[in-house]
Amino acid sequence: MKILAMEIETEGVKPEQYRPHLKVEARRVWELYQSGAIRELYFRADRSEAVLILECTDGNEAQQILESLPLVQAGLITFDVIPLIPYPGFARLFGE
């Protein structure tokens, strides 16, 4: 199942609070990308927040994976986890 995960920064966190965690965060994201758990990763163009596409069995597994990220463990960010399904609209064109 594809999962859309949108980062939410914790209110009141200052930019310098992220710095000590950024290298280990990047390393963990790289590990998850190499394992196939994270399929795509982006930053929003309008603010400095990550948008991830994960491949998991369900939202619970996605949440567990995201909780392994150092910035999440430090309480600096959380994620809105959104399970996705394939678009069913084409069936209206080709189905009965």
C-alpha positions in Angstrom: 0.0 0.0 0.0 1.2 3.5 -0.8 1.2 5.9 2.0 1.6 9.7 1.7 3.3 11.2 4.8 3.4 14.9 5.2 5.7 16.4 7.8 4.4 18.7 10.5 6.9 20.8 12.3 6.4 21.1 16.1 5.4 24.6 17.0 8.0 26.7 18.8 11.0 24.7 17.5 13.9 27.0 16.5 15.9 26.2 13.3 19.1 25.6 15.4 17.3 22.8 17.3 17.2 20.7 14.1 20.9 21.0 13.2 22.4 18.4 15.6 20.0 15.8 14.1 20.2 16.5 10.4 23.1 14.1 9.5 21.7 11.1 11.3 18.2 12.0 9.9 19.6 11.9 6.4 21.4 8.6 7.1 18.2 7.0 8.4 16.2 8.3 5.4 18.8 6.9 3.1 18.5 3.5 4.8 14.7 3.5 4.5 15.0 4.6 0.8 17.5 1.8 0.1 15.2 -0.8 1.8 12.2 0.3 -0.3 10.1 1.6 2.6 10.5 5.1 1.3 9.8 5.2 -2.4 9.9 9.0 -3.0 10.8 12.0 -1.0 10.4 15.7 -1.6 10.3 19.0 0.2 7.4 21.3 -0.3 8.1 24.3 -2.5 6.2 26.6 -0.2 7.9 25.7 3.1 10.6 23.5 4.5 8.6 20.3 5.2 9.1 16.9 3.8 6.6 14.9 1.8 7.3 11.1 1.6 5.7 8.3 -0.3 6.1 5.0 1.6 5.4 1.5 0.5 3.9 -0.4 3.6 1.3 -2.9 4.5 -0.8 -0.3 6.2 -0.8 3.1 8.0 0.4 1.5 11.3 3.6 0.1 9.6 4.2 3.5 8.0 3.8 5.2 11.4 6.3 2.8 13.0 8.8 3.5 10.2 8.4 7.3 10.6 8.9 6.9 14.3 12.4 5.6 13.6 13.4 9.0 12.2 15.7 11.0 14.6 13.7 14.2 14.1 10.5 12.4 15.1 12.3 10.8 18.1 13.5 14.2 19.2 10.0 15.6 19.1 10.8 18.1 16.4 8.4 16.8 13.8 5.5 14.5 13.3 3.8 13.3 10.2 0.2 13.2 8.8 -0.1 9.7 7.5 -2.5 9.2 4.6 -3.2 5.8 3.1 -3.7 5.9 -0.7 -5.7 3.7 -3.1 -5.6 3.6 -6.9 -7.9 6.0 -8.7 -11.1 4.1 -9.5 -12.5 6.7 -12.0 -11.3 5.0 -15.2 -13.7 2.1 -14.5 -16.5 4.5 -15.5 -15.0 4.7 -18.9 -14.3 1.1 -19.5 -16.5 -0.8 -17.0 -20.1 -1.6 -17.1 
